[in-house]
Amino acid sequence: FDDAFDQSIATTLYAILQIGKENSLAYENVSLNSDKDKKSVSISGTCTTWTQCEKLAQRLKELGYPAHLDRKETSDGADGRSNFTIGQGAHNDRP
């Protein structure tokens, strides 16, 4: 019965794509596991501001995923984007 109310992986993927589009996030890798006993997410990509990534991490937490944001140094590209990873065990998560 509880499974009827669990978020589908398609709903989660749609949320990730929508937030990415709204916040100009560029994803390099997206991996999801929606097993109700061990949900996990791993996303890497680039952003122009950290606020954009924080919105994504917050939404994933609302969907029940352990989503910790790891901020990387600005990429070497001329576009000024910074690399990020959202996953289960990142080091620089802020509450």
Secondary structure, 3 states (H helix, E strand, C coil): CHHHHCCCHHHHHHHHHHHHHHCCCEEEEEEEECCCCCCEEEEEEEECCHHHHHHHHHHHHHCCCCCEEEEEEECCCCCCCEEEEEECCCCCCCC
